[in-house]
Amino acid sequence: LAGANLSGADLLNADLSDRNLSETDLSGANLAGANLSGADLKDSILHNANMSGAILCNTNTPWGIDNTGCK
């Protein structure tokens, strides 16, 4: 999915763990409750994305490694 245009996509509770989402446009996407553990979101566009409750355990984000939601 690297470089894909997923702007505005409904990815509610999606399992995107360990996926390469680098340089993906996720602006305005609904990522609420999504599992993004181990995913690569480096250089992705997350403007206005809903990430409430998303699991970001060892996730490479535009702001660095995020461990929000690790158990």
N, C-alpha and C positions, 0 to 999 in steps of 0.2 A: 504493500500500500504506500510505499515511499513516493512522495511527490503527488499523491492523489488529491483531487478536489472533493472534499467531504464537507464543504461549507454548508451549514444548515441541516446536516444529516441528523436523523434521530438514532442515536447509538445508546439509548437508555439500557443500562445493565449489560452492555455488550462485553464479551470476553475478548479483549485485545491484548492479553498478556503476551509478552515476548515478541510482539510484532514490530516490524520496522515501519514507523510512521514518520520518519524524518522528512522534513520539507513538505509535509502534508498540510493543506489548508483545512483547518477544523474550525474556522471562524463561525460563530453562531451555532455550532453543533451542540446537541444535547448528549453529554457524556456523563450524566448523572448516574451514579452507581456503577459505572463501567470499571472493569478490572483492567488496569493499565500496568500491572506489575511487570517489571522488566522490559517494558516497551521503550522504544527509542523515538522520542518526540523532538529530538534536536532540530532546531531551525524550523519547527512547525509553527503555524499561525493559529493561535488559540484565542484571538480577540472575541470577546462576548460569548465564549463557549461556556456552557453550564457544566461545571465539574463537581457539583455538590455530591458528596458521598463517594466520589471516585477513589479507587484504590491505586495509589501511586507508590508502590513499594519497589525501591531500587529502579525507579523510572528516570530515564535521561530526558529532562525537560529543557526548554529554552533557558530556564533560570538555574540549571544544574541538576544534580541527582536529588530526587525528591523521595522521601520515605514516608509520606503521609499514608496512613492506613496499614502499615506493616503490623503483623501480629507477632 
